Amino acid sequence: MRRFAATVDTQLVTYPVDRVLGYDELESLVRAALPREESYVLLGESFSGPIAIRIAASPPPGLIGLILCATFSENPHPKLAWARPVVSRVPLKSLPRWLRAPLLWGSAHAKHAPAQAARATAGVDARVLQRRLAEVLRVNVSTALPHIRMPALVIEASEDRLVPRRAAAQLVRGLPVCRHVLVDGPHFLLQSRPEACAAAIMQFLNSL
């Protein structure tokens, strides 16, 4: 967010760290926080992508653009859909750091996990993380993509270990007006490659 402070007004919508909420409840939370008297662009990163897609498909007044970063429109690992009932019982915070790194941060090595991402998940209740993983394993908002008429930007991470490349390809195919940018980096691009992401986002904003 600091990359845009001098030129672009930004607003970060945070999720409760101690309330177990699914995609439906979180979408309502985001919609309530959106600007009401100005034009803006909505950015959905990682887990938040499906929420941004649903909002853009039925947009409130003022929403003129959509940015999707390292995210998906449906369960990025369909072969793991069977595990959804089990996820709620997995003690994520008790797992060794080397195992949590690829699960929560998309990094093959725990020491390479972005500090911001590690701190963010450290403050989230274990039950909240479990619910979010379960939501990812069942989500499918791909049918909403063709209904998004505003310009969209898809930012894909070249070394994403959480979201496979086919997820970005599906977004690009489904969005009627879409620009696609591949950024060299891991899943948490906004944290680990802020300059490259800021450049892509500014170019997109200037085109609106």
HUJONOR-V295072 format. One record per backbone hydrogen bond with DSSP energy under -1.0 kcal/mol. NH is the residue of the N-H (numbers start at 1). CO is the residue of the C=O. E is the energy in kcal/mol with one decimal. If there is no record, write none. Layout:
nh & co & e
NH & CO & E
NH & CO & E
This chain:
nh & co & e
4 & 1 & -1.5
8 & 4 & -3.4
21 & 19 & -1.1
26 & 22 & -2.3
27 & 23 & -2.4
28 & 24 & -1.7
29 & 25 & -1.9
30 & 26 & -2.5
31 & 27 & -2.8
32 & 28 & -1.9
40 & 62 & -2.5
42 & 65 & -2.3
44 & 67 & -2.9
46 & 69 & -2.4
48 & 45 & -2.5
49 & 46 & -1.9
52 & 48 & -2.2
53 & 49 & -2.5
54 & 50 & -2.2
55 & 51 & -2.1
56 & 52 & -2.4
57 & 53 & -1.9
63 & 60 & -1.5
64 & 40 & -2.7
66 & 151 & -1.9
67 & 42 & -2.9
68 & 153 & -3.1
69 & 44 & -2.4
70 & 155 & -3.0
75 & 139 & -2.1
80 & 77 & -2.5
81 & 78 & -1.6
83 & 80 & -2.0
84 & 81 & -1.6
87 & 83 & -2.0
89 & 86 & -2.4
90 & 87 & -1.6
92 & 90 & -2.2
94 & 91 & -1.6
95 & 92 & -1.1
99 & 96 & -1.2
100 & 96 & -2.2
101 & 97 & -2.1
103 & 99 & -1.1
104 & 100 & -3.2
105 & 101 & -1.9
106 & 101 & -1.0
107 & 101 & -1.4
112 & 109 & -1.6
113 & 110 & -1.3
118 & 114 & -2.3
119 & 115 & -2.4
120 & 116 & -2.2
121 & 117 & -2.2
122 & 118 & -1.7
123 & 119 & -1.2
124 & 121 & -1.3
125 & 17 & -2.8
129 & 125 & -1.9
130 & 126 & -2.2
131 & 127 & -2.1
132 & 128 & -2.3
133 & 129 & -2.3
134 & 130 & -2.1
135 & 131 & -2.4
136 & 132 & -2.1
137 & 133 & -1.7
138 & 135 & -1.0
139 & 135 & -1.5
141 & 73 & -3.8
144 & 141 & -1.8
147 & 144 & -1.3
148 & 145 & -1.9
152 & 177 & -1.5
153 & 66 & -2.5
154 & 179 & -3.2
155 & 68 & -3.1
156 & 181 & -3.0
158 & 183 & -2.7
159 & 185 & -2.8
160 & 157 & -1.1
167 & 164 & -1.6
169 & 165 & -2.0
170 & 166 & -2.0
171 & 167 & -1.7
172 & 168 & -2.5
173 & 169 & -2.3
174 & 170 & -2.2
175 & 171 & -2.1
179 & 152 & -2.4
181 & 154 & -2.9
183 & 156 & -3.1
189 & 187 & -2.2
192 & 188 & -2.2
193 & 189 & -3.4
197 & 193 & -2.1
198 & 194 & -2.6
199 & 195 & -2.2
200 & 196 & -1.9
201 & 197 & -2.6
202 & 198 & -2.7
203 & 199 & -2.1
204 & 200 & -1.8
205 & 201 & -2.8
206 & 202 & -2.5
208 & 205 & -1.2
